Amino acid sequence: MLIAGVIAFCVLLLVLAFLAPRLSRHFQRAGDKPLQAGQRAGGLAPGKVGQLLQKPFGKSRKAVSKSGAKGREGRAKAPF
């Protein structure tokens, strides 16, 4: 369920970043906050378990950031 939510948010952010680049930064930060909290909470577990619990949230944060960046980059390269 988390994976589907992250994918849907990335697609939404990609479209929003292409249509309204300045507005998309606020949505990107809003999507990053819960993932950051989950990553932080996973990191509180001891040892290797903490690293394993952090990883999905870190990868999701990276995907959200890339999605927004690619949408804004596509808008910058568009001829209009």
PDB file of N, CA, C and O in Angstrom, chain B, residues numbered from 101:
ATOM      1  N   MET B 101       0.828  -1.187   0.000  1.00  0.00           N
ATOM      2  CA  MET B 101       0.000   0.000   0.000  1.00  0.00           C
ATOM      3  C   MET B 101       0.881   1.262   0.000  1.00  0.00           C
ATOM      4  O   MET B 101       0.592   2.240  -0.690  1.00  0.00           O
ATOM      5  N   LEU B 102       1.937   1.212   0.777  1.00  0.00           N
ATOM      6  CA  LEU B 102       2.853   2.353   0.831  1.00  0.00           C
ATOM      7  C   LEU B 102       3.494   2.585  -0.537  1.00  0.00           C
ATOM      8  O   LEU B 102       3.672   3.726  -0.964  1.00  0.00           O
ATOM      9  N   ILE B 103       3.834   1.502  -1.208  1.00  0.00           N
ATOM     10  CA  ILE B 103       4.482   1.620  -2.509  1.00  0.00           C
ATOM     11  C   ILE B 103       3.536   2.276  -3.515  1.00  0.00           C
ATOM     12  O   ILE B 103       3.936   3.161  -4.271  1.00  0.00           O
ATOM     13  N   ALA B 104       2.287   1.834  -3.515  1.00  0.00           N
ATOM     14  CA  ALA B 104       1.309   2.417  -4.444  1.00  0.00           C
ATOM     15  C   ALA B 104       1.077   3.891  -4.138  1.00  0.00           C
ATOM     16  O   ALA B 104       0.919   4.697  -5.055  1.00  0.00           O
ATOM     17  N   GLY B 105       1.056   4.246  -2.866  1.00  0.00           N
ATOM     18  CA  GLY B 105       0.877   5.646  -2.479  1.00  0.00           C
ATOM     19  C   GLY B 105       2.044   6.508  -2.930  1.00  0.00           C
ATOM     20  O   GLY B 105       1.848   7.622  -3.417  1.00  0.00           O
ATOM     21  N   VAL B 106       3.247   6.001  -2.772  1.00  0.00           N
ATOM     22  CA  VAL B 106       4.439   6.755  -3.180  1.00  0.00           C
ATOM     23  C   VAL B 106       4.469   6.913  -4.697  1.00  0.00           C
ATOM     24  O   VAL B 106       4.803   7.985  -5.202  1.00  0.00           O
ATOM     25  N   ILE B 107       4.123   5.857  -5.424  1.00  0.00           N
ATOM     26  CA  ILE B 107       4.107   5.937  -6.884  1.00  0.00           C
ATOM     27  C   ILE B 107       3.064   6.944  -7.361  1.00  0.00           C
ATOM     28  O   ILE B 107       3.328   7.747  -8.256  1.00  0.00           O
ATOM     29  N   ALA B 108       1.884   6.895  -6.760  1.00  0.00           N
ATOM     30  CA  ALA B 108       0.827   7.845  -7.146  1.00  0.00           C
ATOM     31  C   ALA B 108       1.250   9.277  -6.840  1.00  0.00           C
ATOM     32  O   ALA B 108       1.013  10.179  -7.644  1.00  0.00           O
ATOM     33  N   PHE B 109       1.876   9.492  -5.684  1.00  0.00           N
ATOM     34  CA  PHE B 109       2.329  10.830  -5.327  1.00  0.00           C
ATOM     35  C   PHE B 109       3.427  11.308  -6.274  1.00  0.00           C
ATOM     36  O   PHE B 109       3.462  12.484  -6.639  1.00  0.00           O
ATOM     37  N   CYS B 110       4.314  10.414  -6.670  1.00  0.00           N
ATOM     38  CA  CYS B 110       5.383  10.791  -7.606  1.00  0.00           C
ATOM     39  C   CYS B 110       4.815  11.204  -8.960  1.00  0.00           C
ATOM     40  O   CYS B 110       5.269  12.180  -9.557  1.00  0.00           O
ATOM     41  N   VAL B 111       3.831  10.468  -9.439  1.00  0.00           N
ATOM     42  CA  VAL B 111       3.216  10.815 -10.729  1.00  0.00           C
ATOM     43  C   VAL B 111       2.497  12.156 -10.622  1.00  0.00           C
ATOM     44  O   VAL B 111       2.609  13.000 -11.511  1.00  0.00           O
ATOM     45  N   LEU B 112       1.765  12.348  -9.538  1.00  0.00           N
ATOM     46  CA  LEU B 112       1.076  13.615  -9.315  1.00  0.00           C
ATOM     47  C   LEU B 112       2.071  14.773  -9.231  1.00  0.00           C
ATOM     48  O   LEU B 112       1.841  15.838  -9.805  1.00  0.00           O
ATOM     49  N   LEU B 113       3.163  14.563  -8.524  1.00  0.00           N
ATOM     50  CA  LEU B 113       4.182  15.596  -8.382  1.00  0.00           C
ATOM     51  C   LEU B 113       4.869  15.886  -9.713  1.00  0.00           C
ATOM     52  O   LEU B 113       5.183  17.039 -10.009  1.00  0.00           O
ATOM     53  N   LEU B 114       5.104  14.856 -10.514  1.00  0.00           N
ATOM     54  CA  LEU B 114       5.718  15.045 -11.825  1.00  0.00           C
ATOM     55  C   LEU B 114       4.853  15.934 -12.712  1.00  0.00           C
ATOM     56  O   LEU B 114       5.351  16.852 -13.364  1.00  0.00           O
ATOM     57  N   VAL B 115       3.561  15.654 -12.727  1.00  0.00           N
ATOM     58  CA  VAL B 115       2.637  16.458 -13.542  1.00  0.00           C
ATOM     59  C   VAL B 115       2.546  17.879 -12.995  1.00  0.00           C
ATOM     60  O   VAL B 115       2.576  18.846 -13.756  1.00  0.00           O
ATOM     61  N   LEU B 116       2.437  18.000 -11.693  1.00  0.00           N
ATOM     62  CA  LEU B 116       2.346  19.321 -11.071  1.00  0.00           C
ATOM     63  C   LEU B 116       3.622  20.130 -11.304  1.00  0.00           C
ATOM     64  O   LEU B 116       3.560  21.332 -11.563  1.00  0.00           O
ATOM     65  N   ALA B 117       4.778  19.469 -11.212  1.00  0.00           N
ATOM     66  CA  ALA B 117       6.046  20.166 -11.421  1.00  0.00           C
ATOM     67  C   ALA B 117       6.175  20.651 -12.863  1.00  0.00           C
ATOM     68  O   ALA B 117       6.795  21.683 -13.121  1.00  0.00           O
ATOM     69  N   PHE B 118       5.590  19.909 -13.798  1.00  0.00           N
ATOM     70  CA  PHE B 118       5.635  20.345 -15.193  1.00  0.00           C
ATOM     71  C   PHE B 118       4.692  21.522 -15.428  1.00  0.00           C
ATOM     72  O   PHE B 118       5.020  22.447 -16.171  1.00  0.00           O
ATOM     73  N   LEU B 119       3.522  21.487 -14.793  1.00  0.00           N
ATOM     74  CA  LEU B 119       2.532  22.535 -15.011  1.00  0.00           C
ATOM     75  C   LEU B 119       2.786  23.790 -14.177  1.00  0.00           C
ATOM     76  O   LEU B 119       2.596  24.904 -14.665  1.00  0.00           O
ATOM     77  N   ALA B 120       3.213  23.618 -12.925  1.00  0.00           N
ATOM     78  CA  ALA B 120       3.431  24.758 -12.023  1.00  0.00           C
ATOM     79  C   ALA B 120       4.701  24.516 -11.206  1.00  0.00           C
ATOM     80  O   ALA B 120       4.617  24.051 -10.070  1.00  0.00           O
ATOM     81  N   PRO B 121       5.871  24.822 -11.763  1.00  0.00           N
ATOM     82  CA  PRO B 121       7.136  24.482 -11.108  1.00  0.00           C
ATOM     83  C   PRO B 121       7.321  25.098  -9.721  1.00  0.00           C
ATOM     84  O   PRO B 121       7.833  24.439  -8.816  1.00  0.00           O
ATOM     85  N   ARG B 122       6.913  26.338  -9.550  1.00  0.00           N
ATOM     86  CA  ARG B 122       7.123  26.978  -8.253  1.00  0.00           C
ATOM     87  C   ARG B 122       6.209  26.404  -7.186  1.00  0.00           C
ATOM     88  O   ARG B 122       6.613  26.243  -6.034  1.00  0.00           O
ATOM     89  N   LEU B 123       4.989  26.098  -7.563  1.00  0.00           N
ATOM     90  CA  LEU B 123       4.025  25.526  -6.634  1.00  0.00           C
ATOM     91  C   LEU B 123       4.407  24.096  -6.243  1.00  0.00           C
ATOM     92  O   LEU B 123       4.102  23.654  -5.135  1.00  0.00           O
ATOM     93  N   SER B 124       5.061  23.388  -7.130  1.00  0.00           N
ATOM     94  CA  SER B 124       5.377  21.986  -6.864  1.00  0.00           C
ATOM     95  C   SER B 124       6.382  21.815  -5.732  1.00  0.00           C
ATOM     96  O   SER B 124       6.413  20.764  -5.093  1.00  0.00           O
ATOM     97  N   ARG B 125       7.192  22.815  -5.478  1.00  0.00           N
ATOM     98  CA  ARG B 125       8.158  22.692  -4.376  1.00  0.00           C
ATOM     99  C   ARG B 125       7.471  22.545  -3.026  1.00  0.00           C
ATOM    100  O   ARG B 125       7.964  21.824  -2.158  1.00  0.00           O
ATOM    101  N   HIS B 126       6.352  23.211  -2.839  1.00  0.00           N
ATOM    102  CA  HIS B 126       5.606  23.095  -1.586  1.00  0.00           C
ATOM    103  C   HIS B 126       5.030  21.694  -1.433  1.00  0.00           C
ATOM    104  O   HIS B 126       5.062  21.123  -0.343  1.00  0.00           O
ATOM    105  N   PHE B 127       4.506  21.142  -2.516  1.00  0.00           N
ATOM    106  CA  PHE B 127       3.965  19.789  -2.476  1.00  0.00           C
ATOM    107  C   PHE B 127       5.075  18.758  -2.278  1.00  0.00           C
ATOM    108  O   PHE B 127       4.870  17.739  -1.618  1.00  0.00           O
ATOM    109  N   GLN B 128       6.233  19.020  -2.842  1.00  0.00           N
ATOM    110  CA  GLN B 128       7.360  18.103  -2.672  1.00  0.00           C
ATOM    111  C   GLN B 128       7.779  18.066  -1.210  1.00  0.00           C
ATOM    112  O   GLN B 128       8.026  16.995  -0.657  1.00  0.00           O
ATOM    113  N   ARG B 129       7.860  19.231  -0.588  1.00  0.00           N
ATOM    114  CA  ARG B 129       8.215  19.268   0.839  1.00  0.00           C
ATOM    115  C   ARG B 129       7.138  18.624   1.697  1.00  0.00           C
ATOM    116  O   ARG B 129       7.443  17.958   2.686  1.00  0.00           O
ATOM    117  N   ALA B 130       5.871  18.822   1.319  1.00  0.00           N
ATOM    118  CA  ALA B 130       4.771  18.222   2.076  1.00  0.00           C
ATOM    119  C   ALA B 130       4.802  16.695   1.967  1.00  0.00           C
ATOM    120  O   ALA B 130       4.438  16.009   2.923  1.00  0.00           O
ATOM    121  N   GLY B 131       5.216  16.165   0.858  1.00  0.00           N
ATOM    122  CA  GLY B 131       5.336  14.722   0.712  1.00  0.00           C
ATOM    123  C   GLY B 131       6.575  14.175   1.385  1.00  0.00           C
ATOM    124  O   GLY B 131       6.623  13.002   1.754  1.00  0.00           O
ATOM    125  N   ASP B 132       7.570  15.016   1.545  1.00  0.00           N
ATOM    126  CA  ASP B 132       8.820  14.595   2.154  1.00  0.00           C
ATOM    127  C   ASP B 132       8.712  14.490   3.678  1.00  0.00           C
ATOM    128  O   ASP B 132       9.401  13.676   4.292  1.00  0.00           O
ATOM    129  N   LYS B 133       7.863  15.299   4.282  1.00  0.00           N
ATOM    130  CA  LYS B 133       7.756  15.327   5.744  1.00  0.00           C
ATOM    131  C   LYS B 133       7.388  13.981   6.357  1.00  0.00           C
ATOM    132  O   LYS B 133       8.094  13.527   7.258  1.00  0.00           O
ATOM    133  N   PRO B 134       6.307  13.313   5.911  1.00  0.00           N
ATOM    134  CA  PRO B 134       5.981  12.020   6.529  1.00  0.00           C
ATOM    135  C   PRO B 134       7.027  10.944   6.254  1.00  0.00           C
ATOM    136  O   PRO B 134       7.277  10.086   7.100  1.00  0.00           O
ATOM    137  N   LEU B 135       7.633  10.990   5.077  1.00  0.00           N
ATOM    138  CA  LEU B 135       8.676  10.023   4.771  1.00  0.00           C
ATOM    139  C   LEU B 135       9.905  10.260   5.637  1.00  0.00           C
ATOM    140  O   LEU B 135      10.568   9.314   6.064  1.00  0.00           O
ATOM    141  N   GLN B 136      10.200  11.517   5.890  1.00  0.00           N
ATOM    142  CA  GLN B 136      11.329  11.856   6.760  1.00  0.00           C
ATOM    143  C   GLN B 136      11.071  11.366   8.182  1.00  0.00           C
ATOM    144  O   GLN B 136      11.976  10.848   8.836  1.00  0.00           O
ATOM    145  N   ALA B 137       9.840  11.528   8.660  1.00  0.00           N
ATOM    146  CA  ALA B 137       9.494  11.065  10.006  1.00  0.00           C
ATOM    147  C   ALA B 137       9.594   9.545  10.099  1.00  0.00           C
ATOM    148  O   ALA B 137      10.073   9.012  11.100  1.00  0.00           O
ATOM    149  N   GLY B 138       9.147   8.849   9.062  1.00  0.00           N
ATOM    150  CA  GLY B 138       9.253   7.395   9.054  1.00  0.00           C
ATOM    151  C   GLY B 138      10.697   6.928   9.022  1.00  0.00           C
ATOM    152  O   GLY B 138      11.056   5.950   9.678  1.00  0.00           O
ATOM    153  N   GLN B 139      11.510   7.620   8.270  1.00  0.00           N
ATOM    154  CA  GLN B 139      12.928   7.269   8.203  1.00  0.00           C
ATOM    155  C   GLN B 139      13.602   7.502   9.544  1.00  0.00           C
ATOM    156  O   GLN B 139      14.420   6.698   9.992  1.00  0.00           O
ATOM    157  N   ARG B 140      13.251   8.608  10.174  1.00  0.00           N
ATOM    158  CA  ARG B 140      13.824   8.911  11.477  1.00  0.00           C
ATOM    159  C   ARG B 140      13.397   7.876  12.527  1.00  0.00           C
ATOM    160  O   ARG B 140      14.210   7.438  13.341  1.00  0.00           O
ATOM    161  N   ALA B 141      12.109   7.486  12.501  1.00  0.00           N
ATOM    162  CA  ALA B 141      11.603   6.514  13.457  1.00  0.00           C
ATOM    163  C   ALA B 141      12.237   5.142  13.226  1.00  0.00           C
ATOM    164  O   ALA B 141      12.540   4.430  14.184  1.00  0.00           O
ATOM    165  N   GLY B 142      12.437   4.772  11.973  1.00  0.00           N
ATOM    166  CA  GLY B 142      13.089   3.495  11.680  1.00  0.00           C
ATOM    167  C   GLY B 142      14.522   3.473  12.138  1.00  0.00           C
ATOM    168  O   GLY B 142      15.038   2.423  12.520  1.00  0.00           O
ATOM    169  N   GLY B 143      15.168   4.607  12.108  1.00  0.00           N
ATOM    170  CA  GLY B 143      16.558   4.696  12.523  1.00  0.00           C
ATOM    171  C   GLY B 143      16.758   4.548  14.021  1.00  0.00           C
ATOM    172  O   GLY B 143      17.885   4.354  14.475  1.00  0.00           O
ATOM    173  N   LEU B 144      15.697   4.634  14.786  1.00  0.00           N
ATOM    174  CA  LEU B 144      15.811   4.489  16.237  1.00  0.00           C
ATOM    175  C   LEU B 144      15.984   3.035  16.657  1.00  0.00           C
ATOM    176  O   LEU B 144      16.404   2.765  17.782  1.00  0.00           O
ATOM    177  N   ALA B 145      15.670   2.104  15.776  1.00  0.00           N
ATOM    178  CA  ALA B 145      15.862   0.695  16.079  1.00  0.00           C
ATOM    179  C   ALA B 145      17.370   0.407  16.118  1.00  0.00           C
ATOM    180  O   ALA B 145      18.135   1.020  15.372  1.00  0.00           O
ATOM    181  N   PRO B 146      17.789  -0.504  16.966  1.00  0.00           N
ATOM    182  CA  PRO B 146      19.221  -0.759  17.125  1.00  0.00           C
ATOM    183  C   PRO B 146      19.838  -1.535  15.956  1.00  0.00           C
ATOM    184  O   PRO B 146      19.203  -2.405  15.358  1.00  0.00           O
ATOM    185  N   GLY B 147      21.069  -1.200  15.656  1.00  0.00           N
ATOM    186  CA  GLY B 147      21.898  -1.948  14.727  1.00  0.00           C
ATOM    187  C   GLY B 147      21.396  -2.029  13.303  1.00  0.00           C
ATOM    188  O   GLY B 147      20.877  -1.062  12.746  1.00  0.00           O
ATOM    189  N   LYS B 148      21.567  -3.226  12.720  1.00  0.00           N
ATOM    190  CA  LYS B 148      21.207  -3.464  11.320  1.00  0.00           C
ATOM    191  C   LYS B 148      19.702  -3.355  11.088  1.00  0.00           C
ATOM    192  O   LYS B 148      19.265  -3.000   9.993  1.00  0.00           O
ATOM    193  N   VAL B 149      18.918  -3.656  12.105  1.00  0.00           N
ATOM    194  CA  VAL B 149      17.468  -3.552  11.969  1.00  0.00           C
ATOM    195  C   VAL B 149      17.077  -2.106  11.684  1.00  0.00           C
ATOM    196  O   VAL B 149      16.203  -1.854  10.855  1.00  0.00           O
ATOM    197  N   GLY B 150      17.706  -1.170  12.351  1.00  0.00           N
ATOM    198  CA  GLY B 150      17.437   0.242  12.125  1.00  0.00           C
ATOM    199  C   GLY B 150      17.761   0.654  10.707  1.00  0.00           C
ATOM    200  O   GLY B 150      17.019   1.420  10.092  1.00  0.00           O
ATOM    201  N   GLN B 151      18.865   0.149  10.184  1.00  0.00           N
ATOM    202  CA  GLN B 151      19.239   0.472   8.806  1.00  0.00           C
ATOM    203  C   GLN B 151      18.241  -0.118   7.815  1.00  0.00           C
ATOM    204  O   GLN B 151      17.906   0.515   6.813  1.00  0.00           O
ATOM    205  N   LEU B 152      17.770  -1.327   8.093  1.00  0.00           N
ATOM    206  CA  LEU B 152      16.798  -1.966   7.206  1.00  0.00           C
ATOM    207  C   LEU B 152      15.448  -1.258   7.252  1.00  0.00           C
ATOM    208  O   LEU B 152      14.757  -1.179   6.236  1.00  0.00           O
ATOM    209  N   LEU B 153      15.069  -0.748   8.410  1.00  0.00           N
ATOM    210  CA  LEU B 153      13.800  -0.042   8.521  1.00  0.00           C
ATOM    211  C   LEU B 153      13.854   1.352   7.900  1.00  0.00           C
ATOM    212  O   LEU B 153      12.828   1.879   7.468  1.00  0.00           O
ATOM    213  N   GLN B 154      15.016   1.938   7.853  1.00  0.00           N
ATOM    214  CA  GLN B 154      15.183   3.268   7.259  1.00  0.00           C
ATOM    215  C   GLN B 154      15.158   3.239   5.737  1.00  0.00           C
ATOM    216  O   GLN B 154      14.703   4.189   5.099  1.00  0.00           O
ATOM    217  N   LYS B 155      15.647   2.152   5.162  1.00  0.00           N
ATOM    218  CA  LYS B 155      15.889   2.089   3.722  1.00  0.00           C
ATOM    219  C   LYS B 155      14.652   2.375   2.851  1.00  0.00           C
ATOM    220  O   LYS B 155      14.767   3.171   1.919  1.00  0.00           O
ATOM    221  N   PRO B 156      13.484   1.778   3.099  1.00  0.00           N
ATOM    222  CA  PRO B 156      12.353   2.063   2.201  1.00  0.00           C
ATOM    223  C   PRO B 156      11.932   3.531   2.222  1.00  0.00           C
ATOM    224  O   PRO B 156      11.526   4.082   1.199  1.00  0.00           O
ATOM    225  N   PHE B 157      12.029   4.150   3.379  1.00  0.00           N
ATOM    226  CA  PHE B 157      11.647   5.561   3.470  1.00  0.00           C
ATOM    227  C   PHE B 157      12.672   6.448   2.770  1.00  0.00           C
ATOM    228  O   PHE B 157      12.301   7.439   2.141  1.00  0.00           O
ATOM    229  N   GLY B 158      13.943   6.109   2.870  1.00  0.00           N
ATOM    230  CA  GLY B 158      14.983   6.869   2.176  1.00  0.00           C
ATOM    231  C   GLY B 158      14.842   6.766   0.667  1.00  0.00           C
ATOM    232  O   GLY B 158      14.984   7.759  -0.047  1.00  0.00           O
ATOM    233  N   LYS B 159      14.561   5.549   0.178  1.00  0.00           N
ATOM    234  CA  LYS B 159      14.375   5.358  -1.264  1.00  0.00           C
ATOM    235  C   LYS B 159      13.141   6.120  -1.756  1.00  0.00           C
ATOM    236  O   LYS B 159      13.150   6.689  -2.847  1.00  0.00           O
ATOM    237  N   SER B 160      12.085   6.125  -0.947  1.00  0.00           N
ATOM    238  CA  SER B 160      10.869   6.847  -1.330  1.00  0.00           C
ATOM    239  C   SER B 160      11.112   8.347  -1.368  1.00  0.00           C
ATOM    240  O   SER B 160      10.619   9.029  -2.266  1.00  0.00           O
ATOM    241  N   ARG B 161      11.869   8.874  -0.403  1.00  0.00           N
ATOM    242  CA  ARG B 161      12.200  10.308  -0.397  1.00  0.00           C
ATOM    243  C   ARG B 161      13.004  10.669  -1.640  1.00  0.00           C
ATOM    244  O   ARG B 161      12.798  11.722  -2.244  1.00  0.00           O
ATOM    245  N   LYS B 162      13.920   9.784  -2.010  1.00  0.00           N
ATOM    246  CA  LYS B 162      14.735  10.017  -3.199  1.00  0.00           C
ATOM    247  C   LYS B 162      13.863  10.026  -4.453  1.00  0.00           C
ATOM    248  O   LYS B 162      14.064  10.849  -5.346  1.00  0.00           O
ATOM    249  N   ALA B 163      12.896   9.111  -4.520  1.00  0.00           N
ATOM    250  CA  ALA B 163      11.996   9.043  -5.677  1.00  0.00           C
ATOM    251  C   ALA B 163      11.135  10.294  -5.778  1.00  0.00           C
ATOM    252  O   ALA B 163      10.922  10.806  -6.877  1.00  0.00           O
ATOM    253  N   VAL B 164      10.637  10.796  -4.651  1.00  0.00           N
ATOM    254  CA  VAL B 164       9.815  12.008  -4.652  1.00  0.00           C
ATOM    255  C   VAL B 164      10.645  13.200  -5.114  1.00  0.00           C
ATOM    256  O   VAL B 164      10.171  14.021  -5.900  1.00  0.00           O
ATOM    257  N   SER B 165      11.859  13.297  -4.640  1.00  0.00           N
ATOM    258  CA  SER B 165      12.732  14.402  -5.045  1.00  0.00           C
ATOM    259  C   SER B 165      13.056  14.343  -6.535  1.00  0.00           C
ATOM    260  O   SER B 165      13.025  15.364  -7.222  1.00  0.00           O
ATOM    261  N   LYS B 166      13.367  13.143  -7.033  1.00  0.00           N
ATOM    262  CA  LYS B 166      13.681  12.990  -8.452  1.00  0.00           C
ATOM    263  C   LYS B 166      12.478  13.315  -9.328  1.00  0.00           C
ATOM    264  O   LYS B 166      12.617  13.924 -10.389  1.00  0.00           O
ATOM    265  N   SER B 167      11.309  12.907  -8.879  1.00  0.00           N
ATOM    266  CA  SER B 167      10.100  13.147  -9.655  1.00  0.00           C
ATOM    267  C   SER B 167       9.843  14.641  -9.821  1.00  0.00           C
ATOM    268  O   SER B 167       9.548  15.108 -10.921  1.00  0.00           O
ATOM    269  N   GLY B 168       9.956  15.378  -8.739  1.00  0.00           N
ATOM    270  CA  GLY B 168       9.770  16.824  -8.816  1.00  0.00           C
ATOM    271  C   GLY B 168      10.831  17.492  -9.662  1.00  0.00           C
ATOM    272  O   GLY B 168      10.534  18.402 -10.436  1.00  0.00           O
ATOM    273  N   ALA B 169      12.065  17.049  -9.519  1.00  0.00           N
ATOM    274  CA  ALA B 169      13.162  17.643 -10.279  1.00  0.00           C
ATOM    275  C   ALA B 169      13.005  17.379 -11.778  1.00  0.00           C
ATOM    276  O   ALA B 169      13.246  18.265 -12.597  1.00  0.00           O
ATOM    277  N   LYS B 170      12.606  16.171 -12.127  1.00  0.00           N
ATOM    278  CA  LYS B 170      12.440  15.839 -13.547  1.00  0.00           C
ATOM    279  C   LYS B 170      11.284  16.612 -14.164  1.00  0.00           C
ATOM    280  O   LYS B 170      11.365  17.015 -15.324  1.00  0.00           O
ATOM    281  N   GLY B 171      10.220  16.823 -13.418  1.00  0.00           N
ATOM    282  CA  GLY B 171       9.103  17.605 -13.933  1.00  0.00           C
ATOM    283  C   GLY B 171       9.499  19.047 -14.189  1.00  0.00           C
ATOM    284  O   GLY B 171       9.141  19.626 -15.214  1.00  0.00           O
ATOM    285  N   ARG B 172      10.240  19.626 -13.253  1.00  0.00           N
ATOM    286  CA  ARG B 172      10.702  21.007 -13.438  1.00  0.00           C
ATOM    287  C   ARG B 172      11.727  21.095 -14.568  1.00  0.00           C
ATOM    288  O   ARG B 172      11.753  22.076 -15.312  1.00  0.00           O
ATOM    289  N   GLU B 173      12.559  20.084 -14.694  1.00  0.00           N
ATOM    290  CA  GLU B 173      13.545  20.056 -15.779  1.00  0.00           C
ATOM    291  C   GLU B 173      12.853  19.939 -17.132  1.00  0.00           C
ATOM    292  O   GLU B 173      13.253  20.591 -18.096  1.00  0.00           O
ATOM    293  N   GLY B 174      11.826  19.118 -17.205  1.00  0.00           N
ATOM    294  CA  GLY B 174      11.066  18.981 -18.449  1.00  0.00           C
ATOM    295  C   GLY B 174      10.384  20.276 -18.824  1.00  0.00           C
ATOM    296  O   GLY B 174      10.308  20.624 -20.002  1.00  0.00           O
ATOM    297  N   ARG B 175       9.889  20.989 -17.837  1.00  0.00           N
ATOM    298  CA  ARG B 175       9.243  22.280 -18.101  1.00  0.00           C
ATOM    299  C   ARG B 175      10.261  23.294 -18.627  1.00  0.00           C
ATOM    300  O   ARG B 175       9.957  24.084 -19.521  1.00  0.00           O
ATOM    301  N   ALA B 176      11.473  23.265 -18.064  1.00  0.00           N
ATOM    302  CA  ALA B 176      12.498  24.201 -18.500  1.00  0.00           C
ATOM    303  C   ALA B 176      12.921  23.927 -19.942  1.00  0.00           C
ATOM    304  O   ALA B 176      13.295  24.853 -20.662  1.00  0.00           O
ATOM    305  N   LYS B 177      12.865  22.668 -20.368  1.00  0.00           N
ATOM    306  CA  LYS B 177      13.270  22.324 -21.727  1.00  0.00           C
ATOM    307  C   LYS B 177      12.133  22.449 -22.739  1.00  0.00           C
ATOM    308  O   LYS B 177      12.363  22.370 -23.946  1.00  0.00           O
ATOM    309  N   ALA B 178      10.920  22.643 -22.256  1.00  0.00           N
ATOM    310  CA  ALA B 178       9.764  22.729 -23.160  1.00  0.00           C
ATOM    311  C   ALA B 178       9.868  23.997 -24.017  1.00  0.00           C
ATOM    312  O   ALA B 178      10.362  25.022 -23.546  1.00  0.00           O
ATOM    313  N   PRO B 179       9.408  23.932 -25.263  1.00  0.00           N
ATOM    314  CA  PRO B 179       9.525  25.093 -26.154  1.00  0.00           C
ATOM    315  C   PRO B 179       8.547  26.215 -25.861  1.00  0.00           C
ATOM    316  O   PRO B 179       8.661  27.283 -26.463  1.00  0.00           O
ATOM    317  N   PHE B 180       7.585  26.020 -24.957  1.00  0.00           N
ATOM    318  CA  PHE B 180       6.611  27.070 -24.681  1.00  0.00           C
ATOM    319  C   PHE B 180       6.852  27.732 -23.364  1.00  0.00           C
ATOM    320  O   PHE B 180       6.113  28.641 -22.986  1.00  0.00           O
TER     321      PHE B 180
END
